């Protein structure tokens, strides 16, 4: 891992899940997200300490394990550290078992538990709300980015750098796996509109191979929105005939040639449910329960 300077005192670490870092005048740092597990968190800490920086402030964009899986390690090894998190994410960060529960819809099977239950409940020191925020006497902007998770947030620094978590997916990610993991479709559409209004010079995504300019991020918003609208239209077409949620996902996988592993299936089933909810709440769909199966179809 290597620390890359973006502008001023704002850096990022390119990793399987990209991380942000802001250096304060006193050499303490704000670390934005923490990686997937203890091993990654240890490498992150070593990378930061190699620059004679000190870890003290932690910021979580959202509770998914690839972004928050290293927080417990950092809290244990840096006992004076402080974790900042969004008001709608605190429940999940403090109760790691909730994520596989809402993916599965009941007590999760052992494979899901092994994959997602990686650490102890986290100690959250400060709850932040969207808008201006002060951390160690520096001013930041907290950004509401719900959609991918119930209460995802981003953060902007005074160096005009914005960290967006998983509010957008890169061209490469969409090209490789176009069916995104989303929790709430209307929130995600609102987030696209919100990002287009942000006044920053550089943008960092959780999963991307580059830092984006403002013009590039506007183009990427369009790509993400078009991709989501494609799937909304596909679901509308498929639900001209009754489908259960599982049957809908099966059709999508066949048509899009999606190959899923065990955990990806539950991510995708969650997205299929989110798409149905969006259309149902817009009064485009109705439902029928027959022989223990719940079917959805267009009105």
N, C-alpha and C positions, 0 to 999 in steps of 0.2 A: 504494500500500500504506500501511496505517496501523497503528500499534501500539496495541493495546487492553489496558488494565489489567484483570485479572481479580480479583486480590486480593494485597495485600502487594507483593512484588517479582516477582510472576509475571504475565506478559503473553502475548498471542498476536497474530500477524499473520494476518489473514484474506486468503487468497490461493487460487488454484486448488488448491494443497495447503497447508493451514493449518500454521503454524509456531508453536512455543512459544519463550518467552524468559524466563530468570530473571536478574535483576540482582543482582550481588554488591555488598557494601559498598564494594569498591574500584573500582566502576563497570565492571568487566569483566562480561561476560554469558555465559550458557550458551544457545546457540541449538539448539533441538530441530528437527531436519530442516533441509533447505536449499533446497527448491524443485526445479524440473525441469531447469534449465539455467543457463548462465552469466548470461544476461540477467536471469532471475529472481533469481539470487543477488546480482547487482549492485544490483538494486532493494531487496532485503532489507537489504543492507549499508548503503545510503543511508538507509533508513528508521530503522535502529538508530542510525547515527551522527548523524542529525538530533536525537536525544534526548541527545546527548553520552554515549552508551554506547559501550563498546569491545568488539569481538568477540574472544574468546580461546578459549572452550570450545565444542566442537561435539558434538552427540549425534545419533546415527542410530538411528531406530526400526527400519528395515529397508532393504534394498538396492535396492528398486524405483526406477527412475529418477526418478519424480515426487517422491520423497522424498529421494533422495541425489544427484540430478543436478547440484546446485550445490556440492557439497562440494569438488571439485577446485579450482573458482574461488576459494573461500574460503581453502583451504589455500595456494594460490599467492599470494593478495593479503594474507593475514595469516599470515606465516611462523612466528609464535610461537604459532599456534593449536594446540589439542590435540583430537583426535577420539576420542570414546568410542563404543564399539560392542559389541554382544552377541557372545558366544563363537561362536554358531552362524551369525552373519551375516558374520563377518570374512572368510571365504573368498570370498563373493560381492562384498563391497565392495572387496576387493583384486584381484579378477579380473572386471572388468565384462563380459567376453565370456561368462561362465557363465550369465547370466540368459537371453539369447536361445538359448543352447544347450539349456538344460533346457526352455524353452518349445517349441522346435522338435523336439528329440530327435536332433539331429545338427548338422552345420555349418550355421548359419542362412543363409537367403537374404539378398541384399544389402538388401532392404527392412527386414528385421528388424535387420540390423546398423546401418543408418543411423538407425533409430528408437531403438535402445537403447545403442549404443556411443558415448557422448557425451563421455567424458572419460578421463583417465589413471587407472591404478590408484591407489587412495587409500592414504594413509599412516594407519594406525590406531595411535594412541598408547596407548590404554588399553582393555583388554578388561574388560567388566563382567559380573558374574553377578547373577541375581535376588536381591533382598534389599537391605539398607541399603548405601549407597554415599556416599562423600565426594568432592566436587568443590570445589576451592578452599575447603576447610574448611567447606563447607555440607553438610548431610545431605540425601540424596535416597533414594527407594525405586525400585529397578529391578524392573519387572514383566514376567513371562514371558507373552507373548501370541502364541504360535505358532499357525499355521493359515493365515492369509493368505500368509505366507511362512514358510520353515523355522524361523527363529529370531527372529521379530519380538519386540521388547521395547518397553515403555512406561516412563514415568518419572513419579514423583509428587514434588511439592515440599512444603516445610514450610508453604506457604500453603494447603495442602489442595486443590491443583489437580493433576489427573491428565491426562497426555497419552497417548492410546491408539493413536496411529498409525492403521492401517487394521484394527484389531481388530473394529470395528463400522462399519456403513454407515448413513447417515442415512435417514430416511423418504423424502426426496427422491431420493436415489441409488437406493434399492430401487424406488421408483415408476417411475423412468426406465429403470433397467436392473436387473432383479430377479435375473439370473443372476450371482452374485458370482464374482470371481476368487479361488479358494481353492487352496492347495497340499495341505493335509492336513485331512481332515474331522474325524477324532477329536480332533486338536489344537484345531481350531476350536470344537468342542463343549465341550472342557475349558476353553477360554478364556472362553466364555460363562459357565460356572459360576464361574470365577475373578473375572471382572469384577463379578458380583453380590455378591461378598464384600468388595469394596474399600470402604474407609471414607474417602472424599473428598467434598468439597462441590461441586466443579466438575470437569467432564470435557470435554476437547477432542479432537475427531476430526480425522483428516487431511482429510476431505472433508465438510464440514457448514457450514451457514449460522448456527450458533448455538453457544454454550457450554451444556452440559447440567448440570442439577442431578443429585443422586444419584437422586432419584425418577424423573426423566426418563430417566436412563441405564438403570435397571432395566427400564422400559417398552421402551426401544430394544433391549435384549438380547432380550426376548421377541419383538419384531418380527423381529429377525435370525434367531433360532433357529427361529421358525415358518416363515420363508421358506426356510431351509436344509432343514428337515424336509419342506416341501412338495416340494422338488426330489428329496429322497431317496425320497419316496413315488412321485413321478412316474417316477423311474428304475426303481423296483421294478415298477411297472405296465408300463412299456415293455419291460422285460426279461423279461416273461412269454414274449416271443418273442425269438429270438436277434438281437442287433445287434452290429455292430462299434462301436468308440468313435465313429468318424466318423458312422455311421448314427444312433447315439444322439443326438449333438449336432444332427444334421439334424432329427430328430423334435422335440427340445426347441425348436429355433428356430421350427419351423412352429407348434407348439402355443402357444408363448408370444409369437409374432409378434416375435421378436428379429431385428433387422437389424444385422449385424456388418460392420465394415470388416476390412481385411487383418490388422492386429495384434490386433483384438478376437477374431478367429476363433481365434487361438492361445491367447489368455487363456482363452477358453471351452472349447476342446478340452482344456486343462490341467485345468479344473474338472471336465469330464466324466470325465476319467481319475481324478481324485481321488474322485469319487463312486463310480465302479466299484471302485476299490481299497478304499474303506471297506466296501462291501457284500461284496466278495469276501473280505476278511480276516475278516469276521464270518460267513463260511461260508454266506452267502445266495445266492451265485452260483457257477456253474461256467463252464467255457469249452470251446470246440472250435475247432480250427484246420482250415480247409477251403479248399482252392484259394487259398492265400496270404492268407486273411482270418481274423482272430481274432475269434470271436463270443463274447459273454457272454450268459448267460441264467440265470433263476432255477432253483434246484434243485427 
